[in-house]
Amino acid sequence: MEKDFFDEITVVKRSGQRVGFNDTKVAIAIKKGFDSVYEEYDEKEVNKVKEKVLDYIKKEFKDRKTIGVEDVSDAIEVVLQKLKYNEVYESFKGYRERRTASRDAFVVKQQHKFVKSIEALGLKSANEENAKRENANVDGDGPMGTMLHFGSTVSREFAKAYLMDSKYAKAHDEGYIHIHDLDFWAMGTTTCTQIDLNKLFRNGFSTGHGFLRTPNSIGSYAALAAIAIQSNQNEQHGGQSIPAFDYYMAPGVLKTFKKEYKQELSELLDFEGIKELVKFDKIVEEIDKLNSIEFDFDVLKDYMESKKVEEIFHTAYENAIKKTNRATFQAMEAFIHNLNTMHSRAGAQVPFSSVNFGTDTSPEGRMVIKNYLLATDEGLGHGETPIFPISIFKVKEGINYNKEDPSYDLFRLACKVSAKRLFPNFSFIDSSFNKQFYVPGDYTTEVGYMGCRTRVLANVCGPSVTPGRGNLSFTSINLPRIAIKHGIALGEREKADMKAFYAELDEVMDLVKGQLLQRFECQCSKTRANFKFLLGSHVWINSENMDNTTRLRTVLKHGTLSIGFIGLAETLKALIGEHHGESDKAQKLGIEIIKHMREKCDEYTKEYNLNFTCLATPAEGLSGRFVAIDRSIYGKLKGVTDRDYYTNSFHVPVYYKTSVKHKMEIEGPYHKFTNAGHISYVELDGDTVNNVDAFESVVRIMHDSDIGYGAINHPVDRDPVCGYVGVIKDVCPRCGRHEGEGVEMEKINSYDCCGR
């Protein structure tokens, strides 16, 4: 680009704002046109069109000092036509028309008139797939999902145009940052919450549509837990997690046992014809006082007036335990089935749900853990592997990690189930950054994770606990973009300019910090009436002291504002030509960069007295969005932009072959810096179902590598005809097809799906 012309020309935006000419925005606009038509194309074509557009602008506007943004778009259309990219031209032109209609519609709305055509507000292109992946549990193809997609498109543009400073919208559109769940900005919703079920169960709760009484059986406990998750989903844009599922469900087991024990005693004593001789009412009173399903029978010895009565007491107990155990399994099975079938948000999705468990060593808690794992192992109606809830087994030395620990058998069972069903994942209370908050005997100080990796624990505004708190919002930084500009990838320098790299990183972090604070003020501007369940039922910490005039800042301040990142591996490749899995030098630099980001977040925390945290971003569609934009600007750079994705957060790239131990040793140190959330994955090639020892050894490597949250992925079977996902031993449990039987291509096209 010739600077003597483009450095002097000014672009006038639709708002009247004057900005310098930016050829990056030209490249992005052209790329969107190609994306909407082609699934695959040569990035050089985008660059060719861009250069021709610049030549056209220089020629046509050589005597002008200013041009309008519409002039630039006109130039793109002219060049696309000249170069015979007719389909791209039609798509680009159509998109411009829809955007114009969308803006006009908002103006009309501001003038208190009706928007006449919702059709004008929709956007259909290849980029729609990235939008659908923003939340992985949305069915974007159903009518309600389509409705949400239309609404999301409008809401996203409205937020950028009217609710945030233009510099934030510009940085998002240009791919410097990504504002997650941008379509929910206007609603003021938060990202996620760790739900304290004890608070809800104590006195019952309202969903906003009706009041539910205190549960009195394990079945009711599990049913209300699912309802709580569903209700919470409707008031948030992210996920809902239960931080101590075993502790919350245990009282339901005890209530069920007492009911079953009294019933069994009554029936056996009636059968023997001696019920009225043993003071049954007094026996019921003693049973109601029990605080465990395992107790010393001496508390009932005064009522065992004969050997026969004593035998009845013990027989009734054994029967009651069996029935309670069965009821607990059915409750856990129903809970899992509900969360994979019940709909929220106008029927467009199942709740994004997670449960943390594993440390309750009471007989009731152990019964919950065991049966939840067995229900997961059983699968759904046809044996399918359940997607939700994402289950997380909490590992703790002295409780379940060592063979002599009281619940080691449940840790072993968790490994066995995960080896078959992919879940549970594993969190580690003994990791250095989780253990510092742990208070023995106080499960509220045990770390709880969202299935996607989000974590809340430290709190500058109140108690450092997990229940009742969550992430408010998060925004991710395009680290590779900064590295490309100041590293060696472009071949413009032999050594990275790290001073310039950190200077720009700080600028972008300051930008994100300001954006998070602006969104926080929007969230705080809402009232309790906007969140009838989240705040009305006191799910969020300290919300029980609210009235209708209380500003939400007093409660939302306990949440976290998170600055995320993706593509550390590509960042290092761009800076020094190696990623952190390849050399100690790269690992040292990688730790230095993420530590720097964490320290900046800590500085913001002190300055604003709010919980700013550093997030190892769950990339989803974002990894593809960032690299696509960067490739259109810089072309294909080896090891940086030559794949269709940037590597997730701080992960060692999946294409890099290494051992489990080495991968965990490399990734482990980053967990302590990413206090907003993190996860490390291990990919296993073979069938792990019959090798639980090997599976457990991987979990132990995670534990010893100071991992906070880890998951082990391995192949699962999928029937190509019916789409069943799970374990298939010779015969598909859904359609009955035998392994090796011929498959008609017509059926594959009709029924094939991606599975998990």
Buried (B, 14 or more C-beta within 10 A) or exposed (E): EEEEBBEEBEBBEEEEEEEEBBBBBBBBBBBBBBBBBBEEEEBEBBBBBBBBBBBBBBEBBEEEEEBEBEBBBBBBBBBBBEBEBEBBBBBBBBBBEBBEBBBEBBEEEEEEEEBEEEEBBBBBBBBBEBBBBBBEBBBBEBEBBBBBBBBBBBBBBBBBBEBBEEEBBBBBBBBBBBBBBBBBBBBBBBBBBBBBBEBBBEEEBBBBEEEBEBBBBBBBBBBBBBBBBBBBBBBBBBBBBBBBBBBBBBBBBBBBBBBBBBBBBBBBBEEBEBBEEBBBEEBBEBBEEBEEBEBEEEEBEEBBEEEEBBEBBEEBBEBBBEBBBEBBBBBBBBBBBBBBEBBBBBBBBBBBBBBBBBBBBBBBBBBBBBBBBBBBBBBBEEBBBBBBBBBBBBBBEBBBBEEEBEBBBBBBBBBBBBBBBBBBBBBBBBBEBBEEBBEEEEBBBBBBBBBBBBBBBBBBBBBBBBBBBBBBBBBBBBBBBBBBBBBBBBEEEEEBBBEEBBEBBEEBBEBBBBBBBBBBEBBBEBBBEBBBBBBBBBBBBBBEEBEEEBEBBBBBBBBBBBBBBBBBBBBBBBBBBBBBBBBEEBBEBBBEBBBBBBEBBBEBBEEBEBBBBBBBBBBBBBBBBBBBBBBBBBBEBEBBBBBEBBBBBBBBBEEBEBEBBBBBBBBBBBBBBBBBBBBBBBEBEEBBBEEBEBBBEBBEBBBBBBBBBBBBEBEBBBBBBBBBBBBBEEEBBBEEBEEEEEBEEEEEEEBBEEBE
